[in-house]
Amino acid sequence: MNSATSSHDAPAAAAATATGNPDALRARFRRWQRGALLAGALGLVLCAVGLFIHPRQAAFSYLYGYLFWTGIALGSLAFYMLHALTGGGWGFAIRRFLEAAMATLPAQAALFVPFFFLLSKLYGWAQPETRAHDHILQSQRWWLNTPGFVLRAMIVWAVWLVMAHLLLRWSREQDATTDAAPTRKMRSLSGPGIVIHTFIGTIAVVDWIMVLESDWYSTVFPPLFLISQMLTAMAVSIVLLAWLQPELPWKAWATPKQFLAVGNLLLTFVLLWTYLMVSQLIIIWSGNLPREILWYLHRSAGGWKYVAAILVVCQFFVPFFVLLFRINKLRPRVLATIAAGVLCVHALETLWRVAPSLHPHHFAVSWLDAAAFVGVGGLWLANFFFQLSRRLTVPRHDPRIATAFPPVAHAADIAPFYATTSSVP
């Protein structure tokens, strides 16, 4: 038997010898779901208590936790549309992870409602005394006002929810039929959908994050934040893929070729994140723009400068030099370790972007930051594991599977797992 034939038979052989039990895995997810739900409820109770003790700190902490966890879901939506346009085996291997993350968006939209009541705690434009002494805020009154903020947030969330709903519905339809029409619909939506997502994502980043410091401007910041979301979504998917590799049906799909592909994507987005970070700094610093430089001065005061150094080392240098070597991308444990590190550093990066707006002259981290992170994260993880437990099947009938996985698409060894379709509403 030649090497080509052996490589083609490998996924089918892996499936034939796999011992994973989808029912046991589903039960494990449900246990973790209950634990995450309990932790999330406790975290949010502490946030509610903190709202009476330190209202501004509680508002900023909630924003921090919300941005991190919601970013994973939005990054998954962007990656899902990217795969719908381009195809490729890497997307089928992580498709259920992306779908489970996208399915959490309705709950995240509900968790956004408290911000409508926290505007005066977060933003200078919502504080009459601050606006009265700031001519820049006065000149931006046509945009920075409560009705406009609420209306834009409702439009942004409506667009995200509609796109996610349609993509998930067409995915279910494709699982149920051999007609390629649902896949064509996903591809038709994803082209303009990526453009629309970038546009409304820019509005959200400006409204929710940039105006924390109303005198600061950066045209690079919105795309940088959107790239960070995609980076974390890929990191989560890699960790899950490596963890679930021994389980069916992923044992047949999580091949070295797929790990190499997702590793290359992780490296690509690490480089893109670094390019945008450096570009923003160079443009602002070389332009000698006092208001814009002030944003960096706040994030280099006191201990924040050490956080910035950690971001440079652990968000770029370490993953860059490790992922440069092909062998590391073929080792699931090594790749998952790097992805988990990127995920942890991004949590620190999100805090670095938000917290100095409240504490611009010194380093300060509150217990409410941890409470909000656990609170929002617990609810998100509970929802995510619930959604994932309902999607423990490989994608079915997508016409591009035969090209990406010729042996898998026709292997009798995993046929029962194609037939075990979860009922997803």
Order of alpha helices (4+ residues) and beta strands (2+ residues): alpha-alpha-alpha-alpha-alpha-alpha-alpha-alpha-alpha-alpha-alpha-alpha-alpha-alpha-alpha-alpha-alpha-alpha-alpha-alpha-alpha-alpha
